[in-house]
């Protein structure tokens, strides 16, 4: 009887979401490069080939508070402005679609030279599995900076095939690094007790105008041939977006072992696009390669 009761209460739910939904604006502005954005409609699928692109919209770039520059449509939902981006400049993108929707977003580009210097404790050029790196940053007190560290590792597989992947873990004891993707290991990894998943993030709130040093170590194995350390300086919007996306993907304890699935951690993806979805951000970067024999 209990089984029959629950079976009688089961109702198939097949929500019909609108195919033409919100406009999604995506763009990353890099000082020194041309400015492009992409426009499409939000969808419920994951196959990007099925996304509906937004064609022939009126897209305008506002530089600072005065200069306006039109975007040209390149096809496939991509628009480009005849403007080379500069540092420490406010850019606002305004879109008017054929359906008379108005969407906009803005960003302030970070400085190109932001005082980041990368060095290694290993000066021999040979691979050392205990390799430590030092990042020194001379912070500009007049600019708000959001620093992110990543490591693209080149290595050889057992079949001597060259590959490049984002390092899955970085280790440090630095007090400046954000704890959002942190794991504490009381045994330590070498001399480090804090592991970070793929990225280390630290805004300059606690050291505005100072020169600081962050000592860190990527996860290594014996096949590593090169570390390409990249220090990104994102604007506030893209930094918030990336942090929210990583939190969403990494999640936490979402499903109980003896109960129906429950989302214990609310999911949220940051967006600075008004009347739409997506992200308009900007960044600069410093990188250095460390090659091993």
C-alpha positions in Angstrom: 0.0 0.0 0.0 2.8 2.4 0.8 4.5 1.8 -2.5 1.2 2.3 -4.4 0.6 5.5 -2.5 3.9 7.1 -3.4 3.6 5.8 -7.0 0.2 7.5 -7.3 1.8 10.8 -6.2 4.6 10.8 -8.8 4.1 13.5 -11.5 6.4 13.9 -14.4 7.6 17.5 -14.6 8.8 18.8 -18.0 9.4 22.5 -17.7 9.3 24.4 -21.1 11.8 27.1 -20.8 11.8 29.8 -23.4 14.3 29.2 -26.2 14.9 32.9 -26.7 15.9 33.9 -23.2 18.2 36.5 -21.8 21.0 38.1 -23.8 24.4 36.8 -22.7 27.3 39.3 -23.1 30.9 37.9 -22.7 34.0 40.0 -23.1 37.5 40.3 -21.7 39.3 43.6 -22.4 43.1 43.5 -22.4 45.1 46.8 -22.5 47.1 46.9 -25.8 44.6 44.7 -27.7 41.5 45.4 -29.7 38.1 45.1 -27.9 35.7 42.4 -28.9 32.6 41.0 -27.3 30.3 38.0 -28.1 26.5 38.0 -27.8 24.1 35.1 -27.7 20.9 33.9 -26.0 20.9 31.9 -22.8 20.0 28.2 -23.2 19.4 25.1 -21.2 21.8 22.9 -23.1 25.6 22.6 -23.0 26.3 22.3 -26.7 27.6 25.7 -27.8 26.9 24.9 -31.4 23.2 25.0 -30.6 23.4 28.4 -28.9 21.4 31.1 -30.6 23.7 34.0 -31.6 22.6 37.6 -31.4 23.1 39.1 -34.9 23.1 42.7 -36.1 22.7 44.3 -32.8 23.6 48.0 -32.3 26.7 47.8 -30.0 28.5 50.9 -28.8 31.6 51.4 -26.7 31.7 54.3 -24.3 35.4 55.2 -23.4 35.5 57.2 -20.1 32.5 59.5 -20.1 32.8 61.1 -23.5 34.2 59.1 -26.5 31.8 56.7 -28.2 33.0 54.0 -30.6 30.7 51.7 -32.7 31.3 48.0 -32.9 31.4 46.1 -36.2 29.7 42.8 -36.5 32.2 40.0 -37.5 29.7 37.2 -37.6 29.0 34.2 -35.3 27.9 36.6 -32.5 31.2 38.4 -32.3 31.5 42.2 -32.4 34.7 44.3 -32.5 35.3 48.0 -31.8 37.9 50.0 -33.7 39.7 50.8 -30.5 42.8 49.6 -28.8 42.3 49.3 -25.0 44.3 51.3 -22.6 45.1 50.7 -18.9 43.2 52.4 -16.0 40.4 53.3 -18.3 36.6 52.9 -17.9 34.9 51.0 -20.7 31.1 50.6 -21.0 29.5 48.4 -23.6 25.9 49.2 -24.6 23.8 46.8 -26.7 20.5 47.5 -28.4 19.1 44.3 -30.0 16.7 44.0 -32.9 14.0 43.2 -30.4 14.7 46.7 -28.8 16.4 45.2 -25.6 19.0 47.3 -24.0 21.9 45.6 -22.2 25.0 47.1 -20.7 28.1 46.4 -18.7 31.3 48.2 -17.7 34.8 47.6 -16.5 37.9 49.6 -15.5 41.1 48.1 -16.9 43.9 47.4 -14.4 47.4 48.8 -14.8 49.8 47.0 -17.2 52.9 47.2 -15.0 51.7 46.3 -11.6 55.0 45.6 -9.9 55.0 41.8 -10.0 58.4 40.0 -10.1 58.7 36.2 -10.2 61.9 34.4 -9.1 62.8 30.8 -8.1 64.8 29.5 -5.2 66.4 27.0 -7.6 69.1 28.8 -9.7 70.7 25.7 -11.3 68.1 25.3 -14.1 67.7 21.6 -13.2 64.5 20.1 -12.1 64.0 19.9 -8.3 60.8 18.3 -6.9 61.0 20.7 -4.0 61.0 23.8 -6.3 59.8 26.9 -4.6 58.8 30.2 -6.2 58.7 33.8 -4.9 56.3 36.5 -6.1 57.2 40.0 -5.1 54.6 42.7 -5.7 55.1 46.4 -5.2 51.4 47.5 -4.8 50.1 50.7 -6.2 47.9 52.3 -3.5 45.9 54.3 -6.0 44.7 51.2 -7.8 42.4 48.4 -6.6 44.1 45.1 -7.6 42.9 41.5 -7.6 45.8 39.2 -8.1 45.5 35.5 -9.3 48.4 33.0 -9.6 48.3 30.0 -11.9 50.8 27.5 -13.3 50.8 26.0 -16.8 53.0 23.0 -16.6 54.7 21.3 -19.6 55.6 17.7 -19.1 56.3 14.4 -20.9 54.0 11.4 -20.5 55.5 7.9 -20.2 55.1 7.6 -24.0 57.3 10.7 -24.4 54.3 12.8 -25.6 54.5 16.5 -24.7 51.5 18.0 -22.9 50.5 21.2 -21.1 48.0 21.4 -18.3 47.0 23.8 -15.6 48.6 22.7 -12.3 46.0 21.2 -10.1 47.3 22.5 -6.8 49.4 25.3 -5.4 50.9 25.4 -1.9 51.8 28.3 0.4 51.7 29.5 4.0 51.1 33.1 2.9 48.7 35.2 5.1 47.6 37.2 2.0 46.0 34.4 0.0 42.2 34.2 0.0 40.9 31.1 1.8 37.9 30.4 -0.6 39.5 27.3 -2.2 41.9 26.4 0.6 42.5 23.0 2.1 44.5 22.6 5.3 47.0 19.7 5.7 48.4 19.4 9.2 51.2 17.1 7.8 52.2 19.8 5.3 53.4 19.5 1.8 57.1 20.1 2.3 57.0 23.1 4.6 53.5 24.3 3.4 50.3 23.6 5.2 47.7 25.2 2.8 46.7 23.7 -0.5 44.8 25.8 -3.1 42.9 24.2 -6.0 44.5 25.4 -9.3 44.5 29.1 -8.4 45.7 31.3 -5.6 43.8 34.6 -5.3 44.7 37.6 -3.1 43.3 41.2 -3.4 45.4 44.0 -2.2 43.1 45.0 0.7 45.6 44.1 3.4 48.8 45.5 1.9 47.8 48.6 -0.1 50.9 50.5 -1.1 53.3 48.0 0.4 55.8 45.6 -1.2 55.1 42.0 -0.2 56.5 38.6 -1.0 54.4 35.4 -1.5 56.3 32.1 -1.4 54.6 29.2 -3.0 55.1 25.8 -4.6 53.2 24.0 -7.4 52.4 20.3 -7.2 55.1 18.5 -9.2 56.1 15.2 -10.5 59.3 13.9 -12.1 58.1 14.5 -15.7 57.7 18.3 -15.4 59.8 20.1 -18.0 58.6 23.6 -17.6 56.6 25.8 -15.2 54.9 28.8 -16.8 53.9 30.9 -13.8 51.2 33.5 -14.6 50.2 36.3 -12.3 46.9 37.8 -13.5 45.6 41.2 -12.4 41.9 41.1 -13.0 39.4 43.9 -12.6 36.9 43.5 -9.7 34.1 42.1 -11.9 36.1 39.3 -13.5 37.7 38.5 -10.2 34.3 38.1 -8.6 33.1 36.1 -11.6 36.0 33.6 -11.5 35.8 33.2 -7.8 32.1 32.5 -7.9 32.5 30.0 -10.8 35.2 28.1 -9.0 33.1 27.9 -5.8 30.2 26.7 -7.9 32.3 24.0 -9.6 34.1 22.8 -6.5 31.0 22.9 -4.4 31.3 21.1 -1.1 29.3 18.5 0.7 26.2 18.7 -1.5 24.6 15.3 -1.2 23.9 13.3 2.0 24.7 9.6 2.0 21.4 8.6 3.4 18.9 11.1 2.1 17.7 12.7 -1.2 20.2 15.1 -2.8 20.3 18.4 -1.1 22.3 21.5 -2.1 23.9 22.6 1.1 25.9 25.4 -0.6 23.9 27.9 -2.6 25.0 28.2 -6.2 25.7 31.6 -7.6 27.6 32.9 -10.6 28.5 36.5 -10.5 27.5 38.8 -13.4 27.9 42.5 -14.0 25.7 42.6 -17.1 22.6 44.7 -16.6 19.4 43.4 -18.1 21.2 40.3 -19.2 23.7 37.6 -18.3 27.5 37.0 -18.7 30.5 39.0 -17.8 32.5 42.0 -19.1 35.9 42.1 -17.4 39.5 43.1 -18.0 42.9 42.0 -17.0 46.7 42.4 -17.4 49.2 39.7 -16.7 52.9 38.9 -15.9 54.3 35.5 -16.7 57.7 33.8 -16.5 58.9 30.4 -17.7 61.2 28.2 -15.6 62.7 25.4 -17.8 64.4 22.3 -16.4 67.0 20.0 -17.8 
